[in-house]
Amino acid sequence: MDAFNTLMANLSLGFATAFTLQNLVYCFVGCLLGTLIGVLPGIGPIATIAMLLPATYALPPIAALIMLAGIYYGAQYGGSTTAILVNLPGESSSVVTMLDGYQMARKGRAGAALSVAALGSFIAGCFGTLILAAFAAPLAELAFKFGPAEYFSLMVLGLIGAVVLASGSLIKAIGMIILGLLLGLVGTDVNTGTARFSFGIPELSDGIGFISVAMGVFGFAEIITNVDMKDKRETFTNKVEGLILSWKDFKEAAPAILRGTGIGSLLGILPGGGALLAAFASYTIEKKLGKNPQPPFGQGNIRGVAGPESANNAGAQTSFIPLLTLGIPPNAVMALMVGAMTIHNIQPGPQVMTSNPALFWGMIASMWIGNLMLVILNLPLIGMWVQLLKVPYRILYPAILMFCCIGVFSVNNNSFDVLITVLFGVLGIVFLKLGCEAAPLLLGFILGPMMEENLRRAMLLSRGDPTVFLTRPLSLVMLLMALAMIVIISLPAISKKREETFVEE
């Protein structure tokens, strides 16, 4: 009962913070931008948040984080619009929604597909936020028991989880994480004060800028790669009707929404998983549960839209749990949130709840408000988003690149940062051509310095004894879990099944 009363008191503080005019405005701006970039194929929340990080310097910390969070879960909503109407994934987790959503649109049921996507997203988003609120405090209490050895082992587990749960080649994912860890070493050694890997370039003495890396490999690379995208897709601009879901459709979709919500809430917490893995898992389960469904999956089954859309939104919300309670980003977007918190001198982790409760609970409360805003933004304004899909890419992308360069330059008023961003943009294009995911690189880049710091602290406290990681129970359990993940994913049967899940679907 005491725990419930404490939770209610915390949520009261959160809603009091979120309902200020300033925070409501930035919540709306985040949701609007999230929907916008979700609708526009090829940009995505990672690139957008990377672009907007410089702009958050001028904002209060709570408003900045509320806006960036709104962009992330708003993109999950907006991505479904493009997937259903144009057969293009507006956001990576909307890939699965295309399979049945586009077929529903071709059969004149675009309105029903958009409605069930919005309804599923709203229910899952609200439930995911409830899970975040309920489990945040207990997990933060557990995190206070962590020492340097436990944090190091947790980061090892997180990075290995990101490799195992990432789509694509395992070898490539490992290579990208190692590259990220190495890039994180560039700069001045905190303990000795000596320069490392800076090659005598003064601008690198403080390390490579996080914004330059993120905006280069995600913003520049994604945008330039999508410039050659042709506007030859069939867009259902005049057939969006029947937005009010029928009772028959609702009865058919409701179980899939509930299952997708549960799957997404669980998988969103896992490192590297998040919304994309949740959407794939939900679609796979819906296919296995259906006995001779009519219409078949892949030909316009409403459950093929309801399940994945619910799963990706629940996963987006619960992925904030490890970030806010342990200070560990489970995916690339959360790594960007770490960067945003660092900009405002906030150390992510359990101490946020005690040192800045208004920020912590205000951010959680804003997610409920944001989910309600997104329903209003997505269904009544669907005509506006459809018109936006008609804007040629050749007009959009040069303008976006220009704002990227202005944003990078504005951080330090230094043209060298723009050059570094362009360099990472070129690298990002190379990675895309080689089929290498950039997300593991960003995770490695963020976690690298944190891992090094905790490794050194653990060794210092143990007087140089490396067995400290095995003698502390929590650390040992996490290292054994990491080892088990490596062994399991190395088994031929599991490896083959993993490839089928990410490739064939």
VOLOMI-410410 format. One record per residue (C-alpha): residue in three letters; x, y, z. Coordinates in steps of 0.25 Angstrom, whole numbers, padded with zeros to 4 digits, always signed. Example, Ala and Ser with C-alpha at 12.3 -4.5 7.8 and 13.67 -1.06 7.14 Angstrom:
<atoms>
ALA+0049-0018+0031SER+0055-0004+0029
</atoms>
This chain:
<atoms>
MET+0000+0000+0000ASP+0011+0009+0003ALA+0018+0006-0010PHE+0004+0010-0017ASN+0003+0023-0009THR+0017+0027-0013LEU+0015+0024-0028MET+0002+0032-0027ALA+0010+0044-0021ASN+0021+0043-0031LEU+0011+0042-0043SER+0004+0055-0037LEU+0017+0062-0037GLY+0019+0057-0051PHE+0006+0062-0056ALA+0008+0075-0049THR+0021+0077-0057ALA+0016+0072-0070PHE+0003+0081-0070THR+0011+0094-0070LEU+0009+0102-0082GLN+0023+0101-0087ASN+0024+0086-0085LEU+0011+0083-0092VAL+0015+0092-0104TYR+0029+0084-0105CYS+0021+0071-0104PHE+0012+0075-0115VAL+0024+0079-0124GLY+0031+0066-0121CYS+0019+0058-0125LEU+0016+0066-0137LEU+0031+0065-0142GLY+0031+0050-0139THR+0018+0048-0147LEU+0024+0057-0158ILE+0037+0049-0159GLY+0030+0036-0157VAL+0021+0039-0169LEU+0033+0044-0178PRO+0040+0031-0182GLY+0055+0030-0180ILE+0058+0040-0169GLY+0054+0033-0156PRO+0055+0037-0141ILE+0069+0035-0140ALA+0073+0044-0151THR+0063+0055-0146ILE+0067+0054-0131ALA+0082+0055-0136MET+0078+0068-0144LEU+0071+0074-0132LEU+0081+0071-0121PRO+0088+0085-0124ALA+0075+0092-0122THR+0072+0086-0109TYR+0084+0094-0103ALA+0075+0106-0102LEU+0063+0099-0095PRO+0061+0095-0081PRO+0065+0080-0078ILE+0050+0075-0075ALA+0045+0082-0088ALA+0056+0077-0096LEU+0055+0062-0092ILE+0040+0063-0093MET+0041+0067-0107LEU+0051+0057-0111ALA+0043+0046-0105GLY+0031+0051-0113ILE+0039+0050-0126TYR+0042+0035-0123TYR+0029+0030-0120GLY+0022+0039-0129ALA+0030+0033-0141GLN+0024+0020-0137TYR+0010+0025-0140GLY+0014+0033-0153GLY+0022+0022-0159SER+0009+0013-0160THR+0003+0024-0169THR+0014+0023-0180ALA+0014+0008-0179ILE-0001+0006-0181LEU-0002+0017-0192VAL+0011+0016-0200ASN+0017+0003-0196LEU+0029+0009-0191PRO+0034+0008-0176GLY+0033+0022-0171GLU+0041+0017-0159SER+0049+0003-0158SER+0039-0003-0149SER+0028-0001-0159VAL+0034-0011-0169VAL+0024-0021-0163THR+0012-0012-0164MET+0014-0011-0179LEU+0011-0026-0182ASP-0004-0025-0178GLY-0006-0010-0177TYR-0003-0007-0191GLN-0011-0019-0196MET-0023-0014-0188ALA-0021+0000-0195ARG-0021-0006-0208LYS-0035-0013-0205GLY-0041+0001-0201ARG-0039-0002-0186ALA-0028+0009-0183GLY-0037+0016-0173ALA-0039+0003-0165ALA-0024+0000-0166LEU-0020+0014-0161SER-0031+0014-0150VAL-0026+0000-0144ALA-0012+0005-0145ALA-0015+0017-0137LEU-0024+0010-0127GLY-0013-0001-0125SER-0002+0009-0123PHE-0010+0017-0113ILE-0014+0005-0104ALA+0000+0000-0105GLY+0007+0013-0102CYS-0002+0016-0090PHE+0001+0002-0085GLY+0016+0003-0087THR+0016+0016-0080LEU+0009+0009-0068ILE+0020-0002-0068LEU+0030+0009-0068ALA+0024+0016-0056ALA+0022+0003-0048PHE+0036-0003-0050ALA+0044+0010-0050ALA+0045+0012-0035PRO+0048-0003-0031LEU+0059-0004-0042ALA+0065+0009-0038GLU+0066+0003-0024LEU+0073-0009-0029ALA+0083+0000-0037PHE+0088+0007-0025LYS+0093-0007-0021PHE+0102-0006-0033GLY+0117-0003-0032PRO+0127-0001-0043ALA+0129-0016-0046GLU+0113-0018-0047TYR+0112-0006-0056PHE+0123-0011-0065SER+0117-0025-0066LEU+0104-0019-0069MET+0109-0011-0081VAL+0116-0024-0086LEU+0103-0031-0085GLY+0096-0019-0092LEU+0106-0019-0104ILE+0105-0034-0106GLY+0090-0033-0105ALA+0090-0022-0116VAL+0098-0031-0125VAL+0090-0043-0123LEU+0076-0036-0124ALA+0081-0027-0136SER+0076-0031-0150GLY+0087-0034-0160SER+0101-0041-0159LEU+0106-0044-0145ILE+0120-0042-0150LYS+0117-0028-0156ALA+0109-0024-0143ILE+0121-0028-0134GLY+0131-0021-0143MET+0122-0008-0142ILE+0122-0009-0127ILE+0137-0010-0127LEU+0138+0002-0136GLY+0129+0010-0127LEU+0137+0006-0115LEU+0150+0010-0122LEU+0144+0023-0126GLY+0140+0026-0112LEU+0155+0025-0107VAL+0159+0037-0116GLY+0162+0049-0108THR+0170+0052-0095ASP+0171+0041-0084VAL+0164+0046-0072ASN+0174+0040-0062THR+0187+0043-0069GLY+0184+0055-0077THR+0191+0050-0089ALA+0185+0051-0103ARG+0180+0038-0109PHE+0178+0036-0124SER+0176+0050-0127PHE+0188+0051-0137GLY+0192+0064-0133ILE+0179+0071-0137PRO+0175+0081-0126GLU+0160+0079-0129LEU+0161+0064-0125SER+0167+0067-0111ASP+0153+0066-0105GLY+0149+0054-0113ILE+0140+0053-0125GLY+0127+0060-0123PHE+0115+0051-0121ILE+0106+0060-0129SER+0115+0059-0141VAL+0116+0044-0141ALA+0100+0042-0139MET+0097+0052-0149GLY+0107+0047-0159VAL+0104+0032-0159PHE+0089+0034-0157GLY+0085+0048-0162PHE+0094+0050-0174ALA+0096+0036-0179GLU+0081+0032-0178ILE+0077+0045-0185ILE+0087+0044-0196THR+0084+0029-0199ASN+0069+0033-0200VAL+0071+0044-0210ASP+0071+0034-0221MET+0057+0028-0217LYS+0047+0030-0228ASP+0033+0035-0226LYS+0027+0024-0234ARG+0020+0017-0223GLU+0004+0017-0223THR-0001+0026-0212PHE-0015+0025-0207THR-0018+0039-0207ASN-0033+0039-0210LYS-0037+0026-0204VAL-0036+0029-0189GLU-0049+0027-0183GLY-0056+0019-0173LEU-0047+0024-0161ILE-0057+0019-0151LEU-0054+0005-0148SER-0066-0005-0149TRP-0069-0014-0137LYS-0066-0026-0146ASP-0052-0021-0149PHE-0050-0017-0134LYS-0054-0031-0129GLU-0044-0037-0139ALA-0032-0027-0135ALA-0034-0026-0120PRO-0027-0039-0116ALA-0015-0036-0126ILE-0014-0022-0120LEU-0013-0028-0106ARG-0003-0039-0110GLY+0005-0028-0117THR+0005-0019-0105GLY+0010-0030-0096ILE+0021-0035-0106GLY+0026-0020-0108SER+0026-0017-0093LEU+0035-0029-0091LEU+0044-0027-0103GLY+0046-0012-0102ILE+0054-0014-0089LEU+0064-0023-0096PRO+0077-0017-0101GLY+0077-0015-0116GLY+0062-0020-0117GLY+0053-0009-0116ALA+0041-0006-0125LEU+0047-0013-0138LEU+0049-0027-0131ALA+0035-0026-0124ALA+0028-0023-0137PHE+0035-0035-0144ALA+0032-0044-0132SER+0017-0040-0131TYR+0015-0042-0146THR+0021-0056-0145ILE+0012-0060-0133GLU+0000-0055-0140LYS+0003-0063-0152LYS+0005-0076-0144LEU-0008-0074-0136GLY-0017-0072-0148LYS-0023-0085-0154ASN-0027-0082-0168PRO-0029-0067-0166GLN-0038-0059-0176PRO-0032-0052-0183PRO-0018-0059-0181PHE-0007-0051-0175GLY+0001-0043-0185GLN-0012-0041-0193GLY-0019-0031-0184ASN-0022-0037-0170ILE-0025-0027-0160ARG-0017-0034-0149GLY-0005-0033-0157VAL-0006-0018-0155ALA-0012-0018-0140GLY-0001-0027-0134PRO+0012-0021-0140GLU+0007-0006-0138SER+0003-0009-0123ALA+0017-0016-0121ASN+0026-0005-0127ASN+0019+0006-0118ALA+0019-0002-0105GLY+0034-0005-0108ALA+0037+0009-0111GLN+0031+0013-0097THR+0038+0002-0089SER+0052+0004-0095PHE+0052+0016-0086ILE+0053+0007-0074PRO+0068+0003-0074LEU+0072+0017-0078LEU+0065+0024-0067THR+0067+0014-0056LEU+0081+0008-0059GLY+0087+0019-0069ILE+0089+0009-0080PRO+0083+0012-0093PRO+0077-0001-0099ASN+0077+0004-0114ALA+0082+0016-0123VAL+0070+0025-0120MET+0073+0024-0105ALA+0088+0026-0107LEU+0084+0039-0113MET+0075+0042-0101VAL+0088+0040-0092GLY+0095+0050-0101ALA+0083+0060-0099MET+0084+0058-0084THR+0099+0060-0084ILE+0097+0073-0091HIS+0089+0078-0079ASN+0099+0072-0069ILE+0089+0061-0065GLN+0096+0048-0062PRO+0086+0037-0066GLY+0083+0026-0056PRO+0076+0024-0043GLN+0081+0037-0037VAL+0072+0044-0047MET+0060+0040-0039THR+0065+0045-0026SER+0073+0057-0030ASN+0062+0062-0041PRO+0049+0055-0038ALA+0041+0066-0046LEU+0049+0063-0058PHE+0048+0048-0056TRP+0033+0047-0053GLY+0029+0059-0062MET+0035+0051-0074ILE+0027+0039-0071ALA+0014+0047-0069SER+0017+0054-0082MET+0016+0041-0090TRP+0002+0039-0086ILE-0002+0053-0091GLY+0007+0051-0103ASN+0000+0038-0107LEU-0014+0045-0106MET-0008+0056-0115LEU-0004+0046-0125VAL-0017+0040-0127ILE-0023+0054-0130LEU-0011+0057-0139ASN-0012+0044-0147LEU-0027+0041-0150PRO-0034+0055-0152LEU-0022+0061-0159ILE-0019+0049-0168GLY-0022+0057-0181MET-0011+0067-0177TRP-0001+0055-0176VAL-0006+0049-0189GLN-0003+0063-0196LEU+0011+0063-0190LEU+0014+0050-0197LYS+0013+0057-0210VAL+0025+0066-0207PRO+0036+0062-0216TYR+0049+0057-0209ARG+0058+0066-0217ILE+0052+0078-0210LEU+0052+0072-0196TYR+0065+0066-0194PRO+0074+0078-0198ALA+0067+0087-0188ILE+0069+0076-0177LEU+0084+0075-0180MET+0085+0090-0179PHE+0079+0090-0166CYS+0087+0078-0161CYS+0100+0086-0165ILE+0095+0099-0158GLY+0091+0090-0145VAL+0105+0084-0144PHE+0112+0097-0146SER+0104+0104-0136VAL+0109+0095-0125ASN+0123+0100-0124ASN+0123+0110-0135ASN+0134+0102-0141SER+0134+0097-0156PHE+0143+0085-0152ASP+0130+0079-0146VAL+0123+0080-0160LEU+0135+0073-0167ILE+0135+0062-0156THR+0120+0060-0159VAL+0122+0060-0174LEU+0133+0049-0172PHE+0124+0041-0163GLY+0113+0043-0173VAL+0122+0037-0184LEU+0125+0025-0174GLY+0110+0024-0172ILE+0107+0022-0187VAL+0119+0012-0188PHE+0113+0004-0176LEU+0099+0004-0183LYS+0105-0001-0196LEU+0112-0012-0188GLY+0100-0016-0180CYS+0105-0012-0167GLU+0096-0006-0156ALA+0100+0007-0150ALA+0092+0006-0137PRO+0103-0004-0131LEU+0114+0007-0134LEU+0106+0018-0127LEU+0104+0009-0115GLY+0118+0005-0114PHE+0122+0020-0116ILE+0113+0024-0104LEU+0116+0012-0095GLY+0131+0011-0098PRO+0136+0023-0089MET+0126+0018-0078MET+0131+0004-0079GLU+0146+0009-0078GLU+0143+0018-0066ASN+0136+0006-0058LEU+0146-0004-0062ARG+0157+0005-0056ARG+0149+0008-0043ALA+0147-0007-0041MET+0161-0010-0043LEU+0165+0001-0034LEU+0156-0003-0023SER+0161-0017-0024ARG+0175-0013-0024GLY+0177-0019-0038ASP+0170-0032-0036PRO+0162-0036-0049THR+0154-0047-0042VAL+0146-0036-0035PHE+0136-0037-0047LEU+0134-0052-0043THR+0134-0051-0028ARG+0123-0041-0028PRO+0109-0049-0030LEU+0102-0038-0038SER+0114-0036-0047LEU+0116-0051-0049VAL+0101-0054-0052MET+0102-0043-0063LEU+0114-0048-0069LEU+0109-0062-0069MET+0096-0057-0076ALA+0105-0050-0087LEU+0113-0063-0089ALA+0100-0071-0090MET+0095-0062-0101ILE+0107-0064-0109VAL+0107-0079-0108ILE+0092-0080-0111ILE+0093-0071-0123SER+0105-0079-0128LEU+0096-0091-0129PRO+0094-0094-0144ALA+0079-0096-0142ILE+0077-0083-0134SER+0086-0076-0144LYS+0078-0081-0156LYS+0064-0077-0149ARG+0070-0063-0146GLU+0073-0061-0161GLU+0059-0066-0165THR+0052-0056-0155PHE+0060-0044-0160VAL+0061-0047-0175GLU+0049-0055-0180GLU+0039-0047-0172
</atoms>
